[in-house]
Amino acid sequence: MIPIGTAKHYFTLLNVVFITVAAYLGVSGVYKVAVARLDYVKPAPVQAETADAPETAASLPLSHYREITERNLFNTRDEIQKPPA
């Protein structure tokens, strides 16, 4: 005769296995139904558009940006480089 505690453990283990198998089969069934209901649509052919040549911006001389460095808008000057007040 099998001890009662051991039989209870086997019964619990068997229930966990059955629940796992039932969940797997249930999810597999739902996925199969969902995939069967999807309509396959052939994608439209894609045509590549010709890209326009990028316009090159005119390069401005460095003196054009002197006001930015004079005003120190980005706080890039060190203490040594600051002009005397």
QUIFENBEL-V521290 format. One line per field, one symbol per residue. burial: b if it has 24 or more other C-alpha atoms within 12 Angstrom, else e. A space follows every 10 residues. Layout:
burial = ???
This chain:
burial = eeeeeeeeee eeeeeeeeee eeeeeeeeee eeeeeeeeee eeeeeeeeee eeeeeeeeee eeeeeeeeee eeeeeeeeee eeeee
